[in-house]
Amino acid sequence: MSSPYEVLKIRDFRLLITARFCITVAIQIQAVAVGWQIYEITKDPLSLGLIGLAEALPSIAVSLYAGHLADVVERKKIIILTLATLLVCSAALLFFTLDIGSFVLAHGAFPIYAVIFLSGIARGFITPALFAFMPQLIPRELFQSAVSWNSTLWETSFIGGAAIGGLLIDLFGLSAAYAIDMTLTAVGLLLAMLIANKPLPEASEEQGIIEKIKMGLQFVFKNQIMLSAISLDLFAVLFGGAVALLPIFANEILQAGKLGFGFLRAAPGIGAVLMALYLTHNPIRKNMGKILLACVAGFGLCMICFALSRNFWLSMGLLIMSGAFDCVSVIIRGTLLQTLTPENMKGRVSAVNNIFIGSSNEIGAFESGVAARLLRVVPSVVFGGAMTLLVVAITAWKAPSLRKLQNVK
């Protein structure tokens, strides 16, 4: 059995996860800042949901082509170009907060949504490229360890980014938050440039873009284990999340203010990073399917209890638990995708996963905003948690191969 630290001895893997760490911290700072800025401008929960929609729609629109591109173009080139685009977006958001650029927001938040739309396009391209590039840097037997470390660093950056974002806004204002966002994005870009170029794996047999994309879709939809795991997370995140509504919970329900909002935003990451560290040293070796189903159900229960809580610390605790449950799901799904997918299809399969999972966070944010407008904030989150439990029950019934899954090698 290899050491859990073996994968960290690989220089290019260290550079990649460090670059991703910086970028994720920057994205989280930006998300906190944009959420707070939009809320201050509009005072409307639906406007918070529209942030997610503005990012998800372009990401979904380009995902399948982006997945194809990640299988036929050097993945590092795609990563560099998309990070440069994210840097431009960060600079634009900073410009809007300065005296010389504040006039842009004189008529509302539309320019912010436009920048988020552009960043959504960039994220649609970078996700399959990163997913497909990582296994080129490490041997196959270290895949699960790499996924665990990648998740640990991602969750740590989520915690840091959200908390730092809340602190920066509270102490120094939006301009400082966006300036740090831009700086960290630039650092991530420089680190990614230091990674060695890797040749593409041998091309798959399909000819033409349409045929290649079609084969990627068929690969996912014909694999019951992979499809059910992705679908489970899709509907759990779509209905069960409450992140988009945290400004309202922090301000109006828990009376926690800006700083409390930052910590509530970071709370799921606290649980996730603790769970990721545990799984790094104690990987799941049996009953993988049952554990996945149980953890998604636990996530749904946490969301229901969070919606009903009126105590800040209890709410924090419930969000921490939800993050721990979600982390198990992320690591299991990531291991399944990396292990079951051929090298020359990883970009396309990741693109399908991104449509199902990556964009479901943003679509879920929109759903949360619409549900909050129709049902009010608390009932909408209770409804989402209940729907998550229903999805788990249906998946366990309809996907016996996932329910009986022990492990993958």
C-alpha positions as CSV (number, residue, x, y, z in Angstrom):
1,M,0.0,0.0,0.0
2,S,1.5,3.4,-1.0
3,S,1.9,6.2,1.4
4,P,-0.8,8.9,1.2
5,Y,2.0,11.4,0.6
6,E,3.5,9.6,-2.3
7,V,1.6,11.7,-4.9
8,L,2.8,14.9,-3.4
9,K,6.4,14.0,-4.4
10,I,5.5,14.7,-8.0
11,R,6.4,18.3,-8.9
12,D,3.9,18.9,-11.6
13,F,1.1,17.6,-9.5
14,R,2.1,19.9,-6.7
15,L,2.2,22.9,-9.1
16,L,-1.3,22.0,-10.4
17,I,-3.0,21.6,-7.1
18,T,-1.3,24.8,-5.8
19,A,-2.4,26.7,-8.8
20,R,-5.9,25.4,-8.4
21,F,-5.8,26.3,-4.7
22,C,-5.0,29.9,-5.6
23,I,-7.7,30.1,-8.3
24,T,-10.3,28.6,-6.0
25,V,-9.5,31.0,-3.2
26,A,-9.8,33.8,-5.7
27,I,-13.1,32.5,-7.0
28,Q,-14.6,32.2,-3.5
29,I,-13.5,35.7,-2.6
30,Q,-15.1,36.9,-5.8
31,A,-18.3,34.9,-5.1
32,V,-18.7,36.4,-1.7
33,A,-18.0,39.9,-3.0
34,V,-20.3,39.6,-6.0
35,G,-23.1,38.1,-3.8
36,W,-22.9,40.9,-1.3
37,Q,-22.6,43.6,-4.0
38,I,-25.6,42.3,-5.9
39,Y,-27.6,42.0,-2.7
40,E,-26.8,45.6,-1.7
41,I,-27.8,46.8,-5.1
42,T,-31.1,44.8,-5.5
43,K,-32.2,43.5,-2.1
44,D,-33.8,40.7,-4.1
45,P,-33.3,36.9,-3.5
46,L,-34.0,36.2,-7.2
47,S,-31.1,38.5,-8.1
48,L,-28.8,36.3,-6.0
49,G,-30.1,33.3,-7.9
50,L,-29.4,35.0,-11.3
51,I,-25.7,35.2,-10.4
52,G,-25.7,31.4,-10.7
53,L,-27.7,31.4,-13.8
54,A,-25.4,33.9,-15.5
55,E,-22.5,31.6,-14.9
56,A,-24.1,28.2,-15.5
57,L,-25.8,28.9,-18.9
58,P,-22.6,29.7,-20.8
59,S,-20.7,26.9,-19.0
60,I,-23.3,24.4,-20.1
61,A,-23.4,25.8,-23.6
62,V,-19.7,25.3,-24.2
63,S,-19.1,22.2,-22.1
64,L,-19.5,19.4,-24.7
65,Y,-17.3,21.3,-27.2
66,A,-14.8,22.1,-24.4
67,G,-14.7,18.4,-23.5
68,H,-13.9,17.5,-27.1
69,L,-11.3,20.2,-27.2
70,A,-9.6,18.8,-24.1
71,D,-9.2,15.5,-25.9
72,V,-7.7,16.9,-29.1
73,V,-5.7,20.0,-27.9
74,E,-2.9,20.1,-25.4
75,R,-4.6,20.5,-22.1
76,K,-2.1,22.9,-20.6
77,K,-2.8,25.4,-23.4
78,I,-6.5,25.4,-22.6
79,I,-5.8,25.9,-18.9
80,I,-3.5,28.9,-19.6
81,L,-5.9,30.6,-21.9
82,T,-8.9,30.2,-19.6
83,L,-7.0,31.4,-16.5
84,A,-6.0,34.5,-18.5
85,T,-9.7,35.1,-19.2
86,L,-10.5,34.7,-15.5
87,L,-7.8,37.3,-14.8
88,V,-9.5,39.8,-17.1
89,C,-12.8,39.2,-15.4
90,S,-11.3,39.8,-12.0
91,A,-9.8,43.0,-13.2
92,A,-13.1,44.2,-14.6
93,L,-14.9,43.6,-11.3
94,L,-12.2,45.6,-9.5
95,F,-12.6,48.4,-12.1
96,F,-16.3,48.6,-11.4
97,T,-15.6,49.5,-7.7
98,L,-13.1,52.2,-8.4
99,D,-14.0,55.9,-8.8
100,I,-13.0,55.8,-12.5
101,G,-15.2,52.8,-13.2
102,S,-18.1,53.1,-10.7
103,F,-20.2,54.9,-13.4
104,V,-20.6,51.5,-15.1
105,L,-23.0,50.4,-12.4
106,A,-25.0,53.6,-12.4
107,H,-28.0,51.8,-13.9
108,G,-27.9,48.5,-12.0
109,A,-26.0,45.2,-11.8
110,F,-26.1,44.2,-15.4
111,P,-22.3,44.8,-16.0
112,I,-21.5,42.4,-13.1
113,Y,-23.8,39.7,-14.6
114,A,-22.0,40.2,-18.0
115,V,-18.6,39.6,-16.4
116,I,-19.9,36.5,-14.6
117,F,-21.3,35.3,-18.0
118,L,-17.8,35.6,-19.5
119,S,-16.2,33.8,-16.5
120,G,-18.8,31.1,-17.0
121,I,-17.5,30.5,-20.5
122,A,-13.9,30.2,-19.2
123,R,-14.9,27.8,-16.4
124,G,-16.8,25.7,-19.0
125,F,-13.5,25.2,-20.9
126,I,-11.1,24.9,-17.9
127,T,-13.0,22.2,-16.0
128,P,-12.6,19.3,-18.5
129,A,-9.0,20.4,-19.3
130,L,-8.0,20.2,-15.6
131,F,-9.8,16.9,-15.1
132,A,-8.1,15.4,-18.1
133,F,-4.7,17.0,-17.4
134,M,-4.3,15.8,-13.8
135,P,-4.1,12.0,-14.5
136,Q,-1.4,12.8,-17.1
137,L,0.8,13.9,-14.2
138,I,0.5,10.9,-12.0
139,P,0.5,7.0,-12.2
140,R,-2.8,5.2,-12.2
141,E,-2.3,3.6,-8.8
142,L,-2.3,7.1,-7.2
143,F,-5.6,8.3,-8.7
144,Q,-7.6,7.9,-5.4
145,S,-4.9,9.6,-3.4
146,A,-4.7,12.4,-5.9
147,V,-8.4,12.9,-5.9
148,S,-8.4,13.1,-2.1
149,W,-5.6,15.6,-2.0
150,N,-7.2,17.6,-4.7
151,S,-10.4,17.7,-2.8
152,T,-8.6,18.6,0.5
153,L,-6.9,21.6,-1.1
154,W,-10.1,22.6,-2.9
155,E,-12.1,22.5,0.3
156,T,-9.4,24.3,2.2
157,S,-9.3,27.0,-0.5
158,F,-13.1,27.2,-0.3
159,I,-12.9,27.8,3.5
160,G,-10.1,30.4,3.1
161,G,-11.7,32.1,0.2
162,A,-15.1,32.5,1.7
163,A,-13.8,33.6,5.1
164,I,-11.2,35.9,3.6
165,G,-13.8,37.4,1.3
166,G,-16.1,38.2,4.3
167,L,-13.3,39.7,6.3
168,L,-12.0,41.8,3.4
169,I,-15.4,43.2,2.6
170,D,-16.1,43.9,6.3
171,L,-12.7,45.5,7.0
172,F,-11.6,47.1,3.7
173,G,-14.5,47.0,1.3
174,L,-15.3,45.5,-2.1
175,S,-12.3,47.0,-3.9
176,A,-9.8,45.2,-1.6
177,A,-11.7,41.9,-2.0
178,Y,-11.6,42.2,-5.8
179,A,-7.9,43.2,-5.7
180,I,-6.9,40.1,-3.8
181,D,-9.1,38.1,-6.2
182,M,-7.1,39.4,-9.2
183,T,-3.7,38.9,-7.5
184,L,-4.4,35.3,-6.6
185,T,-5.7,34.6,-10.1
186,A,-2.5,35.9,-11.5
187,V,-0.4,33.7,-9.2
188,G,-2.4,30.7,-10.2
189,L,-1.8,31.5,-13.9
190,L,2.0,31.8,-13.3
191,L,2.1,28.4,-11.4
192,A,0.2,26.7,-14.2
193,M,2.7,28.0,-16.8
194,L,5.5,26.3,-14.9
195,I,4.0,22.8,-15.3
196,A,5.7,20.7,-18.0
197,N,3.8,20.2,-21.3
198,K,2.3,16.8,-21.7
199,P,1.5,15.1,-25.0
200,L,-2.1,14.1,-25.7
201,P,-3.0,10.4,-25.3
202,E,-3.6,8.4,-28.5
203,A,-6.7,9.7,-30.2
204,S,-9.9,7.7,-30.1
205,E,-11.2,6.1,-33.3
206,E,-14.3,8.4,-33.9
207,Q,-14.0,10.9,-36.7
208,G,-15.4,14.4,-36.5
209,I,-16.5,16.6,-33.6
210,I,-20.1,15.4,-33.5
211,E,-19.1,11.7,-33.5
212,K,-16.6,12.3,-30.7
213,I,-19.0,14.2,-28.6
214,K,-21.7,11.5,-29.2
215,M,-19.3,8.7,-28.1
216,G,-18.5,10.6,-24.9
217,L,-22.2,11.0,-24.1
218,Q,-22.9,7.3,-24.9
219,F,-20.0,6.2,-22.6
220,V,-21.6,7.9,-19.6
221,F,-25.2,7.1,-20.3
222,K,-24.4,3.4,-20.9
223,N,-22.5,3.0,-17.6
224,Q,-25.2,2.7,-14.8
225,I,-22.7,3.2,-12.0
226,M,-21.3,6.4,-13.4
227,L,-24.6,7.8,-14.6
228,S,-26.4,7.1,-11.3
229,A,-23.5,8.6,-9.3
230,I,-23.5,11.8,-11.4
231,S,-27.3,12.0,-11.4
232,L,-27.5,11.6,-7.6
233,D,-25.2,14.5,-7.1
234,L,-26.9,16.6,-9.8
235,F,-30.3,16.5,-8.1
236,A,-29.0,16.7,-4.6
237,V,-27.0,19.9,-5.4
238,L,-29.8,21.2,-7.6
239,F,-32.5,21.0,-4.9
240,G,-30.5,20.7,-1.6
241,G,-28.1,23.6,-1.6
242,A,-28.8,26.9,0.3
243,V,-25.5,28.7,-0.5
244,A,-27.1,31.3,-2.8
245,L,-29.5,32.3,0.1
246,L,-26.8,32.7,2.8
247,P,-26.8,36.5,2.6
248,I,-30.5,36.4,3.6
249,F,-29.9,33.9,6.3
250,A,-26.9,35.8,7.7
251,N,-28.7,39.2,7.6
252,E,-32.3,38.6,8.2
253,I,-32.7,35.3,10.0
254,L,-29.5,34.8,12.0
255,Q,-28.6,38.5,12.4
256,A,-24.9,37.7,11.8
257,G,-23.9,40.5,9.3
258,K,-21.1,40.5,6.7
259,L,-18.6,38.6,8.8
260,G,-21.2,35.9,9.8
261,F,-22.0,35.6,6.1
262,G,-18.4,34.8,5.3
263,F,-18.2,32.2,8.0
264,L,-21.5,30.6,7.0
265,R,-20.2,30.5,3.4
266,A,-17.0,28.8,4.6
267,A,-18.7,26.3,7.0
268,P,-19.4,23.5,4.5
269,G,-15.7,23.7,3.5
270,I,-14.6,23.2,7.1
271,G,-16.5,19.9,7.3
272,A,-15.3,18.9,3.8
273,V,-11.6,19.5,4.4
274,L,-11.8,17.6,7.7
275,M,-13.5,14.7,5.9
276,A,-11.1,14.9,2.9
277,L,-8.0,14.7,5.3
278,Y,-9.6,11.7,7.0
279,L,-10.3,9.9,3.7
280,T,-6.7,10.7,2.4
281,H,-5.4,8.5,5.3
282,N,-8.3,6.1,5.4
283,P,-9.6,5.6,1.8
284,I,-13.0,3.9,1.2
285,R,-12.3,0.3,0.3
286,K,-15.7,-1.3,0.5
287,N,-19.5,-0.5,0.5
288,M,-18.7,2.6,-1.7
289,G,-22.2,2.7,-3.2
290,K,-24.1,2.5,0.1
291,I,-21.8,5.1,1.7
292,L,-22.4,7.4,-1.2
293,L,-26.2,7.1,-0.9
294,A,-26.1,7.5,2.9
295,C,-24.0,10.7,2.7
296,V,-26.2,12.3,0.1
297,A,-29.2,11.6,2.4
298,G,-27.2,13.1,5.3
299,F,-26.6,16.2,3.3
300,G,-30.4,16.6,2.6
301,L,-31.2,16.2,6.3
302,C,-28.6,18.9,7.2
303,M,-30.2,21.3,4.8
304,I,-33.7,20.8,6.4
305,C,-32.3,21.3,9.9
306,F,-30.3,24.4,8.8
307,A,-33.4,26.0,7.4
308,L,-35.3,25.5,10.7
309,S,-32.4,26.7,12.9
310,R,-32.4,30.2,14.5
311,N,-29.1,29.8,16.3
312,F,-25.9,30.9,14.5
313,W,-23.7,28.3,16.0
314,L,-26.1,25.4,15.3
315,S,-26.5,26.6,11.7
316,M,-22.7,26.7,11.4
317,G,-22.5,23.1,12.8
318,L,-25.1,21.9,10.4
319,L,-23.4,23.4,7.4
320,I,-20.1,21.9,8.5
321,M,-21.8,18.5,8.7
322,S,-23.3,19.0,5.2
323,G,-19.8,19.7,3.8
324,A,-18.4,16.5,5.3
325,F,-21.2,14.5,3.7
326,D,-20.8,16.2,0.4
327,C,-17.0,15.7,0.4
328,V,-17.5,11.9,0.6
329,S,-19.7,12.1,-2.5
330,V,-17.2,14.3,-4.4
331,I,-14.3,11.9,-3.7
332,I,-16.3,8.8,-4.6
333,R,-17.6,10.3,-7.8
334,G,-14.1,11.7,-8.7
335,T,-12.5,8.3,-8.2
336,L,-15.2,6.6,-10.3
337,L,-14.7,9.0,-13.2
338,Q,-10.9,8.9,-13.2
339,T,-10.8,5.1,-12.9
340,L,-13.5,4.1,-15.3
341,T,-12.8,6.6,-18.1
342,P,-10.2,5.9,-20.8
343,E,-7.5,8.5,-21.1
344,N,-8.6,9.6,-24.6
345,M,-12.1,10.3,-23.4
346,K,-11.5,12.1,-20.1
347,G,-12.2,15.5,-21.5
348,R,-15.6,14.5,-22.9
349,V,-16.6,12.5,-19.9
350,S,-15.6,15.4,-17.6
351,A,-17.7,17.8,-19.8
352,V,-20.7,15.6,-19.2
353,N,-20.0,15.6,-15.5
354,N,-19.6,19.4,-15.6
355,I,-23.0,19.8,-17.1
356,F,-24.5,17.5,-14.5
357,I,-22.5,18.6,-11.4
358,G,-20.4,21.7,-12.0
359,S,-23.3,23.7,-13.5
360,S,-25.8,22.3,-11.1
361,N,-24.3,24.5,-8.3
362,E,-25.2,27.6,-10.4
363,I,-28.5,26.3,-11.6
364,G,-29.2,25.2,-8.1
365,A,-28.5,28.8,-7.0
366,F,-31.1,30.0,-9.5
367,E,-33.6,27.4,-8.3
368,S,-33.0,28.5,-4.7
369,G,-33.7,32.1,-5.7
370,V,-36.9,31.2,-7.6
371,A,-38.1,28.9,-4.8
372,A,-37.4,31.5,-2.2
373,R,-39.5,34.1,-4.2
374,L,-42.4,31.6,-4.5
375,L,-42.3,29.8,-1.2
376,R,-40.3,32.2,1.0
377,V,-36.7,31.5,2.1
378,V,-37.1,28.9,4.9
379,P,-39.8,26.7,3.3
380,S,-37.8,26.7,0.0
381,V,-34.7,25.2,1.7
382,V,-36.9,22.6,3.6
383,F,-38.4,21.7,0.3
384,G,-35.0,21.3,-1.3
385,G,-33.8,19.0,1.5
386,A,-36.9,16.9,1.2
387,M,-36.4,16.5,-2.5
388,T,-32.8,15.4,-1.9
389,L,-34.0,12.6,0.3
390,L,-36.5,11.6,-2.4
391,V,-33.8,11.5,-5.0
392,V,-31.7,9.2,-2.8
393,A,-34.6,6.8,-2.4
394,I,-35.3,6.7,-6.1
395,T,-31.6,6.2,-7.0
396,A,-31.2,3.4,-4.5
397,W,-34.2,1.7,-6.0
398,K,-33.4,2.3,-9.7
399,A,-29.6,1.7,-9.6
400,P,-28.8,-1.6,-7.9
401,S,-25.3,-1.7,-9.4
402,L,-24.5,1.6,-7.6
403,R,-26.1,0.4,-4.3
404,K,-24.1,-2.8,-4.4
405,L,-20.8,-1.2,-5.5
406,Q,-17.9,-2.2,-3.3
407,N,-14.8,-0.5,-4.8
408,V,-13.1,0.3,-8.1
409,K,-9.5,-0.3,-9.2
